[in-house]
Every structure is written in C-alpha cells, then in structure tokens.
Amino acid sequence: MPNVFDLPVREFLERAGAGTPSPGGGSVAALTGALAVAMLKMVANLTLGREKYRDVEPAVRSILDAAGGLSGEFEALAAEDIAAFDRVMAAYRLPRHPAPEKERRKEAIQDALHQATEIPLEIARAGLETLRQAERLAGVGNELVLSDAGVAGYLAVAAVKSALVNVDVNARLIQNQTYVERVLREKERLEAEAVELGGRVERIVGTRLGSSVSRKE
C-alpha cells in the first residue's frame, strides 16, 4: 500500500471504508493527529509577523518547530501501523501443522501482536505532545484564528483515544501478562493526561474567545 499521506483525501476515505482491514483505526488515529498538527501550524503561521504578537514570537516559533517534527512522526507511524497489522495477518496465515510449525506460528503471532501494540502507544504519545503544544499556543496565538487552536486540541484528544483503543484490541490477545499489565497502565496514564490537557486547551480558548467578544462589544 502507498504511504497513506500521499493519497488524495477521497481515495484515503474510500480505502479506509472498504471491506479490507487496512488502513484501519491506527492509521486513521495518526492522520487525525496530523490534522491537529496542521491546525497548530496554521495558527502559528498566522501569529508570526503580526505586530500585536511580536512579544510571543519566540514561543510561537518554538511551537512551529515542534509541530514540524510531529507531522513527520505521525506520517511515519501511520505507515508503521499498517505494516504491523500486515505482520499480524501474515503470522496468522503460517502453517498450523506439524507441531514445530505450530509453535513457530504461535511465537510469530505473539511477536507481531507486541509490535502492533507498541505503535498505537507511540501514536498516543505523539498526540499527547501535540496537546502540550496546543496548550502553549492557545495562550498566545492570534485571537482571530484561536478557534483553530481549539480544533487542534479536540483532534489531538481524538487521536490519543483512537490510538489507545487499538492497544486494547491487541493486548487482550497477548499472553505475556506482565507486559499486558504494563501496557494497560501506560494506556490509562496517557488517556487521563490527554483528557486533562484537552480540557485545559478548551478552557483557555473559551476564556480568550470570551474576552475577545467582550472587547468588541
């Protein structure tokens, strides 16, 4: 499959909605994260160079630099998620007989499931970093496009939660319970932090938008 980020939007939607397993939830979560980053970039670019926001330019440039790295990370993770799912499917297709082949199949499935669990965690971590940058930008970005910083926050929360539900579906099939327990603890931590950060972004945007409306009135 080509890099999903190279596909026209309509083609990606058609592929995602087709009766095939990929692109699926993990790559859609990564794309959602990338859309959140795009909103951050827009707000940052429309803040830079404005006299009113000259004092916050260093902070905004730092956010823009971070956003550039996150864009590349989400793109790479989308491709890795599809590849990981393909490895899981390939492992399940391995021979079940004779006994040595059955054991090799079992090991291959478990290895592939571990990889397919780690990548959504990485997507969630990237989504969390996107939320951190959204919180920074919400406090200083151009008020005329502040709603788009809010959109970035909502999308980033969705990216985190969407990635983490893919952790659940894979973890339940993994036999190493020590690993599963660790993964689920991290999943809970990431989700809780995402909800908290998303709420902070929403409150900051709401407060600043309310103040802006009051000044105009």
C-alpha positions in Angstrom: 0.0 0.0 0.0 1.3 3.5 -0.8 2.0 6.0 2.0 -1.5 7.0 3.1 -0.3 10.6 3.4 0.4 10.6 -0.3 -3.2 9.6 -1.2 -5.9 12.1 -2.2 -8.3 12.6 0.6 -11.2 11.0 -1.2 -9.1 7.9 -2.1 -8.0 7.6 1.5 -11.6 7.7 2.7 -12.6 5.1 0.1 -9.7 2.8 1.2 -10.5 3.3 4.9 -14.1 2.5 4.3 -13.6 -0.5 2.1 -14.0 -4.1 3.2 -10.3 -4.5 3.9 -8.6 -4.4 7.4 -6.2 -1.6 6.5 -5.9 1.3 6.5 -7.7 1.0 9.8 -8.0 2.6 13.2 -4.3 3.1 13.9 -3.5 4.9 10.7 -6.7 6.9 11.0 -5.6 7.9 14.5 -2.3 9.0 13.1 -3.9 11.0 10.4 -6.2 12.7 13.0 -3.1 13.6 14.9 -1.5 15.1 11.8 -4.7 17.2 11.2 -4.3 18.5 14.7 -0.7 19.5 14.0 -1.8 21.2 10.8 -4.2 23.4 12.8 -1.3 24.3 15.1 0.8 25.2 12.2 -1.9 27.4 10.7 -2.4 29.3 14.0 1.3 29.7 14.5 1.9 31.0 11.0 -1.0 33.5 11.3 0.5 34.7 14.5 4.1 35.2 13.4 4.9 38.6 11.8 1.9 40.4 13.4 2.9 43.4 15.4 0.4 42.6 18.1 2.1 39.3 18.8 5.7 40.4 18.4 6.5 39.6 22.1 5.4 36.0 21.8 7.2 35.2 18.5 10.0 33.2 20.1 7.4 30.9 21.8 5.4 30.6 18.6 8.4 29.7 16.6 9.3 27.0 19.1 5.8 25.6 18.8 6.0 25.7 15.0 9.3 23.8 15.1 7.8 21.2 17.4 4.8 20.8 15.0 7.1 20.1 12.1 8.6 17.2 13.9 5.2 15.9 15.0 4.0 16.0 11.4 6.8 13.7 10.3 6.2 11.4 13.3 2.6 10.9 12.6 3.3 10.1 8.9 5.9 7.5 9.8 3.6 6.0 12.5 0.7 5.6 10.0 2.9 3.6 7.7 4.3 1.6 10.6 0.8 0.8 11.9 -0.3 -0.6 8.5 2.9 -2.7 8.3 2.4 -4.0 11.8 -1.1 -5.1 11.1 0.1 -6.8 7.9 2.7 -8.7 10.0 0.0 -9.9 12.4 -2.1 -11.2 9.4 0.9 -12.9 7.9 1.7 -14.6 11.2 -1.9 -16.0 11.5 -1.5 -17.4 8.0 1.6 -19.5 8.9 1.1 -23.3 8.9 -0.5 -24.9 12.0 1.0 -28.3 11.4 3.2 -30.2 12.2 3.9 -29.3 15.9 7.2 -27.4 15.3 5.4 -25.2 12.7 2.5 -24.6 15.1 5.0 -23.4 17.8 6.7 -21.1 15.3 3.3 -19.7 14.3 2.4 -19.1 17.9 5.7 -17.2 18.5 5.3 -15.2 15.3 1.8 -14.1 16.3 2.9 -13.0 19.7 5.9 -11.0 18.3 3.6 -9.4 15.8 1.0 -8.5 18.4 3.6 -6.9 20.5 4.7 -4.6 17.6 1.0 -3.9 16.8 0.5 -2.8 20.4 3.6 -0.6 20.6 2.9 1.5 17.6 -0.6 2.8 18.8 1.2 3.7 22.0 3.6 5.8 20.0 0.7 7.5 18.2 -0.9 8.3 21.5 2.4 9.7 22.9 2.7 11.9 19.8 -0.9 13.0 20.3 -0.1 13.9 23.9 2.8 16.1 22.8 0.5 17.7 20.2 -1.8 18.6 23.1 1.1 20.1 25.0 1.9 22.4 22.1 -1.8 23.2 21.6 -2.0 24.3 25.2 1.0 26.6 24.7 -0.4 28.1 21.5 -3.9 28.5 22.9 -2.5 31.0 25.4 -0.6 33.2 22.9 -1.9 32.6 19.4 -3.7 35.0 17.1 -7.2 35.6 18.5 -8.6 35.7 15.0 -7.8 32.0 14.5 -8.0 30.9 18.1 -10.9 28.5 17.4 -8.5 26.5 15.2 -6.2 26.0 18.2 -9.3 24.6 19.9 -9.9 22.3 16.9 -6.2 21.1 17.3 -7.0 20.2 20.9 -10.1 18.3 20.1 -8.4 16.4 17.3 -5.4 15.6 19.3 -7.6 14.1 22.1 -9.4 12.1 19.5 -6.0 10.9 18.1 -4.9 9.7 21.5 -8.1 7.9 22.4 -8.4 6.4 18.9 -4.9 5.0 19.1 -5.4 3.6 22.6 -8.5 1.6 21.7 -6.2 -0.2 19.3 -3.9 -1.0 22.2 -6.9 -2.7 23.9 -7.7 -4.9 21.0 -4.2 -6.2 20.6 -3.3 -6.5 24.3 -6.2 -8.9 25.0 -4.5 -11.4 22.7 -1.0 -11.2 24.2 -0.1 -14.0 26.6 2.7 -12.2 28.5 0.6 -10.8 31.3 3.4 -8.8 32.8 3.7 -6.9 29.5 0.0 -6.5 29.2 -0.3 -5.0 32.7 2.4 -2.5 32.0 0.9 -1.5 28.7 -2.6 -1.1 30.2 -1.2 1.1 33.0 0.5 3.3 30.4 -2.6 3.4 28.3 -4.6 4.7 31.3 -2.0 7.3 32.1 -1.9 8.6 28.5 -5.6 8.8 28.3 -6.0 10.6 31.6 -3.4 13.1 30.7 -4.9 13.7 27.3 -8.3 14.4 28.8 -6.8 16.8 31.3 -4.7 18.6 28.6 -7.7 18.7 26.2 -9.8 20.3 28.9 -7.2 22.9 29.6 -6.9 23.8 25.9 -10.7 24.1 25.7 -10.8 26.4 28.8 -8.0 28.6 27.6 -9.6 29.0 24.1 -13.0 29.6 25.7 -11.7 32.3 28.0 -9.7 34.1 25.4 -12.6 34.0 22.9 -15.0 35.3 25.5 -12.6 38.1 26.3 -12.2 38.9 22.6 -16.0 39.1 22.1 -16.4 41.3 25.2 -13.9 43.8 23.9 -15.6 44.0 20.5 -19.0 44.6 22.2 
